[in-house]
């Protein structure tokens, strides 16, 4: 069963269809959320209610925007 699953995943990846869970917020919604957060007029709970997501999603979106992504492996 494991072998068939991996074969199916390989086929899906080759077709460009291998994905995880779809994001709750579109890129435009993320930019809007960040703009509202930066303005400082709303709490995280208010933003979560406004966008219809959990507070954790708000925190994660803010954190991803604050930490620039690097292309390589981390050295340490």
C-alpha positions as a Markdown table, in Angstrom:
| # | Residue | x | y | z |
|---|---|---|---|---|
| 1 | Unk | 0.0 | 0.0 | 0.0 |
| 2 | Unk | 2.9 | 2.4 | 0.8 |
| 3 | Unk | 4.5 | 1.7 | -2.5 |
| 4 | Unk | 1.3 | 2.5 | -4.4 |
| 5 | Unk | 0.8 | 5.7 | -2.4 |
| 6 | Unk | 4.3 | 6.9 | -3.3 |
| 7 | Unk | 3.8 | 6.0 | -6.9 |
| 8 | Unk | 0.6 | 8.0 | -7.0 |
| 9 | Unk | 2.3 | 11.0 | -5.3 |
| 10 | Unk | 5.2 | 10.8 | -7.8 |
| 11 | Unk | 2.7 | 10.9 | -10.7 |
| 12 | Unk | 0.8 | 13.8 | -9.1 |
| 13 | Unk | 4.1 | 15.7 | -8.6 |
| 14 | Unk | 5.1 | 15.1 | -12.2 |
| 15 | Unk | 1.8 | 16.6 | -13.3 |
| 16 | Unk | 2.3 | 19.6 | -10.9 |
| 17 | Unk | -0.7 | 18.6 | -8.8 |
| 18 | Unk | 0.9 | 17.7 | -5.5 |
| 19 | Unk | -0.2 | 20.2 | -3.0 |
| 20 | Unk | -0.9 | 20.6 | 0.7 |
| 21 | Unk | -3.8 | 22.3 | 2.3 |
| 22 | Unk | -5.0 | 25.4 | 0.5 |
| 23 | Unk | -4.2 | 28.8 | 2.2 |
| 24 | Unk | -7.1 | 30.4 | 4.1 |
| 25 | Unk | -6.1 | 33.9 | 2.9 |
| 26 | Unk | -5.3 | 34.9 | -0.7 |
| 27 | Unk | -2.1 | 37.0 | -1.2 |
| 28 | Unk | -4.3 | 40.1 | -1.6 |
| 29 | Unk | -6.0 | 39.4 | 1.7 |
| 30 | Unk | -2.7 | 38.8 | 3.4 |
| 31 | Unk | -1.5 | 42.2 | 2.2 |
| 32 | Unk | -4.7 | 43.8 | 3.4 |
| 33 | Unk | -4.3 | 42.1 | 6.8 |
| 34 | Unk | -0.7 | 43.3 | 7.1 |
| 35 | Unk | -1.7 | 46.8 | 6.2 |
| 36 | Unk | -4.4 | 46.9 | 8.9 |
| 37 | Unk | -2.1 | 45.4 | 11.4 |
| 38 | Unk | 0.7 | 47.9 | 10.6 |
| 39 | Unk | -1.8 | 50.7 | 11.0 |
| 40 | Unk | -2.4 | 49.5 | 14.6 |
| 41 | Unk | -6.1 | 50.2 | 14.6 |
| 42 | Unk | -7.2 | 46.6 | 15.1 |
| 43 | Unk | -6.3 | 43.8 | 17.5 |
| 44 | Unk | -5.4 | 40.3 | 16.3 |
| 45 | Unk | -8.8 | 39.0 | 17.4 |
| 46 | Unk | -10.6 | 41.7 | 15.4 |
| 47 | Unk | -8.5 | 41.0 | 12.3 |
| 48 | Unk | -9.3 | 37.3 | 12.7 |
| 49 | Unk | -13.0 | 38.0 | 12.9 |
| 50 | Unk | -12.8 | 40.4 | 10.0 |
| 51 | Unk | -11.1 | 37.9 | 7.7 |
| 52 | Unk | -13.0 | 34.9 | 9.0 |
| 53 | Unk | -9.9 | 33.0 | 10.2 |
| 54 | Unk | -8.4 | 31.9 | 13.5 |
| 55 | Unk | -6.1 | 34.2 | 15.5 |
| 56 | Unk | -3.3 | 31.7 | 14.8 |
| 57 | Unk | -3.6 | 32.4 | 11.1 |
| 58 | Unk | -3.3 | 36.1 | 11.7 |
| 59 | Unk | -0.2 | 35.6 | 13.8 |
| 60 | Unk | 1.3 | 33.2 | 11.2 |
| 61 | Unk | 0.7 | 35.7 | 8.4 |
| 62 | Unk | 2.3 | 38.5 | 10.4 |
| 63 | Unk | 5.3 | 36.3 | 11.3 |
| 64 | Unk | 5.8 | 35.2 | 7.7 |
| 65 | Unk | 5.9 | 38.8 | 6.6 |
| 66 | Unk | 8.3 | 39.8 | 9.3 |
| 67 | Unk | 10.9 | 37.0 | 8.5 |
| 68 | Unk | 12.3 | 37.3 | 5.0 |
| 69 | Unk | 12.8 | 34.0 | 3.4 |
| 70 | Unk | 16.2 | 32.8 | 2.4 |
| 71 | Unk | 16.8 | 30.5 | -0.5 |
| 72 | Unk | 19.5 | 28.3 | 1.0 |
| 73 | Unk | 19.9 | 26.1 | 4.0 |
| 74 | Unk | 20.6 | 27.8 | 7.3 |
| 75 | Unk | 24.1 | 27.7 | 8.7 |
| 76 | Unk | 24.7 | 27.6 | 12.3 |
